[in-house]
């Protein structure tokens, strides 16, 4: 059925109105022709009823078409709503899975934190135990070398023997103590290997029989360097060739050497008067006449540094 527009409907209504206007003319013509009156009325009524039925059919078609479109839209909207609901259900289910996973991960993290705390505690205990062992080993090393003196920067000689090394020590003793050294006072004398294979100089270690004689040699060497402008050198060892300085000190453990290096660096920066070692221990003195400070280990040195900073 063709679709009726509003303009067509208006035309139909106008036509119906015009038909009513033309009814008078028609009636006159019928009267002039002497037609029956009832027949004319029935014809007009039938035409109007036909037009009204046609109008109703057009309106019904328009309403059906409109309702069909609306139904399709509602059906599409319902499908979209169902999809959204399904997606919402899936999201809720996924969120529950995520919450369970997060709870599991949270429990695992707490468990790991507990294990890490236990491991950290064990590590601290182990570190403390290791430090104690290192201190004990260092103490043993100190006892082992407590009677030893090292003479640094001594030139190497070809075919060098222990007897030759003893003669170096004897010559040094004559120079600084004005007397020969007694062989009974020397337990051993040997040269340490150089860090570099092509080094021309290295350190000689002299092990004395007791700490008293060791300290006697060290004090004599310090006195000699204070009293003479020409400090101790290779000529004092009886070595031929060009004069070059030598350095005498007590032998220290590796740990004490590092501590002495750090203490000297601090003493220089903080303008401390003295930094020295005695019997394998490190000492500091801020000014002449003030008490000495015993630097037992690096922790103690750190405390001394902090205290010095705070006093400023």
Buried (B, 14 or more C-beta within 10 A) or exposed (E): EEEBEEEEEEEBEEEBEEBEEEBEEBBEEBEEEEBEEEEBEEBBEEEEEEBEEEBEEBEEBBEEEEEEEEEEEEEEEEEEEEEEEEEEEEEEEEEEEEEEEEEEEEEEEEEEEEEEEEEEEEEEEEEEEEEEEEEEEBEEBBEEBBBBBBBBBBBEBEEEEEEBBBBBBBBBBBBBBEEEBEEEBBEEBEBEEEEEEEEEEBBBBBBBBEBEBBBBBBEBBBEBBEEEEEEBBBBBBBBEEEEBEBBBBBBBBEBBEEBBEBBBEBBEEBEBEBBBBEEBBBBBBBEEEEEEBEBEBEEBBEEBBEEBEEEE
